[in-house]
Amino acid sequence: MIRDLSKMYPQTRHPAPHQPAQPFKFTISESCDRIKLFQFLQAQYHSLKLECEKLASEKTEIQRHYVMYYEMSYGLNIEMHKQFWRPRWDPASEFQRIRGITGPPAGTEGFSGRTSDPRTEEF
């Protein structure tokens, strides 16, 4: 174990803090430069903060649009599936329509055992 703390924490790496009896000594030009740097950093912070707020509001708007488009897409998809699975052509109703226009098929006038709907025929 190291007992000498100066070897563990050399002064060049961690300088000792200023004592209250030793005030900071800056020249006027150094103080002005530090004030200018602080004002520059403060202005930069303010502009970055405004940009961040603008980006956050744009993000919220884009998320709102995404949800709206998602809902529209989902609704359209549901409607497409409804139309796809809806019967496009009903043979029974088509048969009734054609039979009503043309009358019974030729040679079946005297045959009364045939119903109008071939699906409900009984043999």
C-alpha positions as CSV (number, residue, x, y, z in Angstrom):
1,M,0.0,0.0,0.0
2,I,1.2,3.5,-0.8
3,R,1.5,5.7,2.2
4,D,2.9,8.7,0.4
5,L,-0.1,10.6,-1.1
6,S,2.1,12.9,-3.2
7,K,3.0,9.8,-5.3
8,M,-0.6,8.8,-5.6
9,Y,-1.9,12.3,-6.4
10,P,0.9,14.4,-7.9
11,Q,0.3,18.1,-7.9
12,T,0.7,18.5,-11.6
13,R,-2.3,16.4,-12.2
14,H,-4.6,17.7,-9.5
15,P,-3.6,21.2,-8.5
16,A,-4.6,22.3,-5.0
17,P,-7.7,24.5,-4.8
18,H,-7.3,28.2,-4.2
19,Q,-7.3,29.3,-0.7
20,P,-9.8,32.0,0.4
21,A,-6.8,34.2,1.3
22,Q,-5.6,34.0,-2.3
23,P,-8.2,35.8,-4.5
24,F,-8.3,35.2,-8.3
25,K,-6.2,37.7,-10.1
26,F,-7.4,38.5,-13.6
27,T,-6.5,41.5,-15.6
28,I,-9.3,43.7,-17.0
29,S,-8.7,42.3,-20.5
30,E,-9.0,38.7,-19.3
31,S,-12.2,39.5,-17.4
32,C,-13.6,41.2,-20.6
33,D,-12.7,38.2,-22.6
34,R,-14.3,35.8,-20.1
35,I,-17.5,38.0,-20.1
36,K,-17.6,37.9,-23.9
37,L,-17.1,34.2,-24.0
38,F,-19.8,33.7,-21.5
39,Q,-22.2,35.9,-23.5
40,F,-21.3,34.0,-26.7
41,L,-22.0,30.7,-25.0
42,Q,-25.2,32.0,-23.5
43,A,-26.4,33.1,-26.9
44,Q,-25.4,29.8,-28.5
45,Y,-27.3,27.9,-25.7
46,H,-30.4,30.1,-26.3
47,S,-30.4,29.4,-30.1
48,L,-29.8,25.7,-29.6
49,K,-32.7,25.6,-27.0
50,L,-35.0,27.3,-29.5
51,E,-34.0,24.9,-32.3
52,C,-34.6,22.0,-29.9
53,E,-38.1,23.2,-29.1
54,K,-38.8,23.7,-32.8
55,L,-37.6,20.1,-33.6
56,A,-39.8,18.8,-30.7
57,S,-42.9,20.5,-32.1
58,E,-42.1,19.2,-35.6
59,K,-41.7,15.7,-34.2
60,T,-45.1,15.9,-32.5
61,E,-46.7,17.1,-35.7
62,I,-45.0,14.3,-37.7
63,Q,-46.2,11.7,-35.2
64,R,-49.7,13.1,-35.4
65,H,-49.6,12.8,-39.2
66,Y,-48.2,9.3,-39.0
67,V,-51.1,8.2,-36.7
68,M,-53.6,9.9,-39.1
69,Y,-52.2,8.1,-42.1
70,Y,-52.0,4.8,-40.2
71,E,-55.7,5.0,-39.3
72,M,-56.6,5.9,-42.9
73,S,-54.5,3.0,-44.3
74,Y,-56.0,0.6,-41.8
75,G,-59.6,1.7,-42.7
76,L,-58.8,1.4,-46.4
77,N,-57.4,-2.0,-45.9
78,I,-60.5,-3.1,-44.0
79,E,-62.8,-1.8,-46.8
80,M,-60.7,-3.5,-49.4
81,H,-61.0,-6.8,-47.5
82,K,-64.8,-6.3,-47.2
83,Q,-65.1,-5.7,-50.9
84,F,-62.8,-8.6,-51.7
85,W,-64.8,-11.1,-49.7
86,R,-68.2,-9.7,-50.7
87,P,-69.8,-11.9,-53.4
88,R,-69.4,-10.2,-56.7
89,W,-71.8,-12.4,-58.6
90,D,-74.8,-14.2,-57.2
91,P,-75.7,-17.0,-59.6
92,A,-79.2,-17.5,-58.1
93,S,-80.2,-13.9,-58.5
94,E,-78.6,-13.8,-62.0
95,F,-80.5,-16.9,-63.0
96,Q,-83.8,-15.3,-61.7
97,R,-83.0,-12.1,-63.6
98,I,-82.3,-13.9,-66.9
99,R,-85.3,-16.2,-66.5
100,G,-87.5,-13.2,-65.9
101,I,-86.3,-11.6,-69.1
102,T,-86.5,-14.6,-71.4
103,G,-89.1,-16.8,-69.7
104,P,-88.6,-20.4,-69.0
105,P,-86.1,-22.4,-71.1
106,A,-87.5,-24.0,-74.3
107,G,-89.1,-27.4,-73.8
108,T,-89.7,-27.0,-70.1
109,E,-93.1,-25.2,-70.3
110,G,-95.0,-28.3,-69.3
111,F,-92.5,-29.4,-66.7
112,S,-93.7,-28.1,-63.3
113,G,-91.4,-30.0,-61.0
114,R,-88.5,-27.6,-61.6
115,T,-88.3,-24.7,-59.1
116,S,-86.9,-21.3,-60.0
117,D,-83.8,-21.8,-57.9
118,P,-81.7,-24.8,-59.0
119,R,-80.0,-24.9,-55.6
120,T,-83.2,-25.8,-53.8
121,E,-84.2,-28.5,-56.2
122,E,-85.2,-31.8,-54.7
123,F,-84.6,-35.0,-56.8
